[in-house]
């Protein structure tokens, strides 16, 4: 595994616990971390949550992380 995927997920959860709202760049970072760490299911969950829970429309960069 490459990068620090699990650490990125922990930091994302910490952000949410501290009421820091994620934005497009936050999701790009977390999707990229999931992709590089092989966390496919987690990445899919974040991708869906992005629009469903936060109203953020995915861009081509977000879709690229899902390939």
Biotite code that builds the C-alpha atoms (Angstrom):
import biotite.structure as struc

atoms = struc.array([
    struc.Atom([0.000, 0.000, 0.000], chain_id="A", res_id=1, res_name="UNK", atom_name="CA", element="C"),
    struc.Atom([1.140, 3.507, -0.803], chain_id="A", res_id=2, res_name="UNK", atom_name="CA", element="C"),
    struc.Atom([0.652, 6.690, 1.154], chain_id="A", res_id=3, res_name="UNK", atom_name="CA", element="C"),
    struc.Atom([-1.183, 7.075, 4.390], chain_id="A", res_id=4, res_name="UNK", atom_name="CA", element="C"),
    struc.Atom([-4.755, 6.136, 3.516], chain_id="A", res_id=5, res_name="UNK", atom_name="CA", element="C"),
    struc.Atom([-5.851, 5.035, 6.968], chain_id="A", res_id=6, res_name="UNK", atom_name="CA", element="C"),
    struc.Atom([-4.302, 8.144, 8.524], chain_id="A", res_id=7, res_name="UNK", atom_name="CA", element="C"),
    struc.Atom([-6.166, 10.325, 6.012], chain_id="A", res_id=8, res_name="UNK", atom_name="CA", element="C"),
    struc.Atom([-9.441, 8.657, 6.997], chain_id="A", res_id=9, res_name="UNK", atom_name="CA", element="C"),
    struc.Atom([-8.739, 9.312, 10.670], chain_id="A", res_id=10, res_name="UNK", atom_name="CA", element="C"),
    struc.Atom([-7.958, 12.965, 9.969], chain_id="A", res_id=11, res_name="UNK", atom_name="CA", element="C"),
    struc.Atom([-11.178, 13.303, 7.969], chain_id="A", res_id=12, res_name="UNK", atom_name="CA", element="C"),
    struc.Atom([-13.191, 11.905, 10.872], chain_id="A", res_id=13, res_name="UNK", atom_name="CA", element="C"),
    struc.Atom([-11.386, 14.269, 13.250], chain_id="A", res_id=14, res_name="UNK", atom_name="CA", element="C"),
    struc.Atom([-12.323, 17.212, 11.002], chain_id="A", res_id=15, res_name="UNK", atom_name="CA", element="C"),
    struc.Atom([-15.971, 16.209, 11.156], chain_id="A", res_id=16, res_name="UNK", atom_name="CA", element="C"),
    struc.Atom([-15.885, 15.806, 14.935], chain_id="A", res_id=17, res_name="UNK", atom_name="CA", element="C"),
    struc.Atom([-14.507, 19.356, 15.184], chain_id="A", res_id=18, res_name="UNK", atom_name="CA", element="C"),
    struc.Atom([-17.312, 20.676, 12.935], chain_id="A", res_id=19, res_name="UNK", atom_name="CA", element="C"),
    struc.Atom([-15.002, 21.477, 10.029], chain_id="A", res_id=20, res_name="UNK", atom_name="CA", element="C"),
    struc.Atom([-17.075, 21.099, 6.871], chain_id="A", res_id=21, res_name="UNK", atom_name="CA", element="C"),
    struc.Atom([-15.349, 19.279, 4.006], chain_id="A", res_id=22, res_name="UNK", atom_name="CA", element="C"),
    struc.Atom([-15.137, 20.964, 0.614], chain_id="A", res_id=23, res_name="UNK", atom_name="CA", element="C"),
    struc.Atom([-14.249, 19.854, -2.925], chain_id="A", res_id=24, res_name="UNK", atom_name="CA", element="C"),
    struc.Atom([-10.528, 19.761, -2.140], chain_id="A", res_id=25, res_name="UNK", atom_name="CA", element="C"),
    struc.Atom([-11.077, 17.778, 1.047], chain_id="A", res_id=26, res_name="UNK", atom_name="CA", element="C"),
    struc.Atom([-12.959, 15.125, -0.905], chain_id="A", res_id=27, res_name="UNK", atom_name="CA", element="C"),
    struc.Atom([-10.371, 15.113, -3.675], chain_id="A", res_id=28, res_name="UNK", atom_name="CA", element="C"),
    struc.Atom([-7.712, 14.438, -1.043], chain_id="A", res_id=29, res_name="UNK", atom_name="CA", element="C"),
    struc.Atom([-9.648, 11.694, 0.726], chain_id="A", res_id=30, res_name="UNK", atom_name="CA", element="C"),
    struc.Atom([-10.626, 9.991, -2.544], chain_id="A", res_id=31, res_name="UNK", atom_name="CA", element="C"),
    struc.Atom([-7.023, 10.105, -3.710], chain_id="A", res_id=32, res_name="UNK", atom_name="CA", element="C"),
    struc.Atom([-5.836, 8.651, -0.399], chain_id="A", res_id=33, res_name="UNK", atom_name="CA", element="C"),
    struc.Atom([-8.382, 5.833, -0.666], chain_id="A", res_id=34, res_name="UNK", atom_name="CA", element="C"),
    struc.Atom([-7.350, 5.149, -4.255], chain_id="A", res_id=35, res_name="UNK", atom_name="CA", element="C"),
    struc.Atom([-3.624, 4.966, -3.476], chain_id="A", res_id=36, res_name="UNK", atom_name="CA", element="C"),
    struc.Atom([-4.180, 2.813, -0.392], chain_id="A", res_id=37, res_name="UNK", atom_name="CA", element="C"),
    struc.Atom([-6.494, 0.364, -2.152], chain_id="A", res_id=38, res_name="UNK", atom_name="CA", element="C"),
    struc.Atom([-9.455, 1.332, 0.027], chain_id="A", res_id=39, res_name="UNK", atom_name="CA", element="C"),
    struc.Atom([-12.024, 0.860, -2.729], chain_id="A", res_id=40, res_name="UNK", atom_name="CA", element="C"),
    struc.Atom([-15.140, 0.427, -0.583], chain_id="A", res_id=41, res_name="UNK", atom_name="CA", element="C"),
    struc.Atom([-14.265, 3.413, 1.598], chain_id="A", res_id=42, res_name="UNK", atom_name="CA", element="C"),
    struc.Atom([-13.593, 5.544, -1.488], chain_id="A", res_id=43, res_name="UNK", atom_name="CA", element="C"),
    struc.Atom([-16.985, 4.643, -2.943], chain_id="A", res_id=44, res_name="UNK", atom_name="CA", element="C"),
    struc.Atom([-18.680, 5.529, 0.333], chain_id="A", res_id=45, res_name="UNK", atom_name="CA", element="C"),
    struc.Atom([-16.969, 8.932, 0.412], chain_id="A", res_id=46, res_name="UNK", atom_name="CA", element="C"),
    struc.Atom([-17.809, 9.569, -3.246], chain_id="A", res_id=47, res_name="UNK", atom_name="CA", element="C"),
    struc.Atom([-21.506, 8.915, -2.607], chain_id="A", res_id=48, res_name="UNK", atom_name="CA", element="C"),
    struc.Atom([-21.483, 10.895, 0.640], chain_id="A", res_id=49, res_name="UNK", atom_name="CA", element="C"),
    struc.Atom([-19.935, 13.885, -1.107], chain_id="A", res_id=50, res_name="UNK", atom_name="CA", element="C"),
    struc.Atom([-23.154, 14.776, -2.914], chain_id="A", res_id=51, res_name="UNK", atom_name="CA", element="C"),
    struc.Atom([-25.716, 13.055, -0.705], chain_id="A", res_id=52, res_name="UNK", atom_name="CA", element="C"),
    struc.Atom([-24.521, 14.456, 2.626], chain_id="A", res_id=53, res_name="UNK", atom_name="CA", element="C"),
    struc.Atom([-22.625, 17.623, 1.688], chain_id="A", res_id=54, res_name="UNK", atom_name="CA", element="C"),
    struc.Atom([-24.202, 18.760, -1.589], chain_id="A", res_id=55, res_name="UNK", atom_name="CA", element="C"),
    struc.Atom([-20.856, 18.785, -3.383], chain_id="A", res_id=56, res_name="UNK", atom_name="CA", element="C"),
    struc.Atom([-21.076, 17.864, -7.048], chain_id="A", res_id=57, res_name="UNK", atom_name="CA", element="C"),
    struc.Atom([-18.203, 15.640, -8.193], chain_id="A", res_id=58, res_name="UNK", atom_name="CA", element="C"),
    struc.Atom([-15.830, 17.076, -10.782], chain_id="A", res_id=59, res_name="UNK", atom_name="CA", element="C"),
    struc.Atom([-13.732, 15.203, -13.327], chain_id="A", res_id=60, res_name="UNK", atom_name="CA", element="C"),
    struc.Atom([-10.913, 15.129, -10.774], chain_id="A", res_id=61, res_name="UNK", atom_name="CA", element="C"),
    struc.Atom([-13.137, 13.298, -8.284], chain_id="A", res_id=62, res_name="UNK", atom_name="CA", element="C"),
    struc.Atom([-14.177, 10.795, -10.968], chain_id="A", res_id=63, res_name="UNK", atom_name="CA", element="C"),
    struc.Atom([-10.507, 10.254, -11.857], chain_id="A", res_id=64, res_name="UNK", atom_name="CA", element="C"),
    struc.Atom([-9.866, 9.045, -8.314], chain_id="A", res_id=65, res_name="UNK", atom_name="CA", element="C"),
    struc.Atom([-12.610, 6.464, -8.752], chain_id="A", res_id=66, res_name="UNK", atom_name="CA", element="C"),
    struc.Atom([-10.966, 4.770, -11.748], chain_id="A", res_id=67, res_name="UNK", atom_name="CA", element="C"),
])
